[in-house]
Amino acid sequence: MDVPEGFALRPTTAADVPALTRLLHAAYADLAAAGLNFTGATQSDEVTAARTLGGGASWVVVDAAGALAGTVTCSSPPSGGLRALTAAARAPGRVWLNQLAVRPDLRGRGLASVLWGALRSWAVDRGAGSVGLDTAVPARGLRRMYARWGFAEGDVVQWPGKAYRSVVMVRDLP
């Protein structure tokens, strides 16, 4: 998918971390207000750096002024904590989609699809056979978006310390 006019897609850098943390807080604020304690709603800059600059890849979409508009991160392999929760995260060749977020005032412009496309291309280029993710069972809007992208629901897991159960979703890659 092409990046909408006035935006650019690029890899995340260490310099992005403070603004990225603020973006995640804003993007997950509505979920937090609904009682869903997503990590992204309150995480520190240190957690942001570990999640975005660790094992995998991360991208941001920036607007014409260079402000962050959206992000997505993937891990490959999925985290050890996740692998302990579900066999879906232990499947060989599976990349895990983490922390997809778009600034609330920019939603509906296709930025999430651009970010998903970057992750998907990265995964295919590395020979991955599928992408997995987990999201809150009550987050129906997110679940519908992922289903439109071809993800199928599977396991339901409980992350320690979370106020909700998460559904695991998987999509095969070509």
Secondary structure, DSSP 8 states (H G I E B T S, - for coil): ----TTEEEEE--GGGHHHHHHHHHHHHHHHHHTT---GGGT--HHHHHHHHHSSEEEEEEEETTS-EEEEEEEESS--HHHHHH-GGGGSTTEEEEEEEEE-GGGTTSSHHHHHHHHHHHHHHHTT--EEEEEEETT-HHHHHHHHHTT-EEEEEE--TT-SS-EEEEEEE--
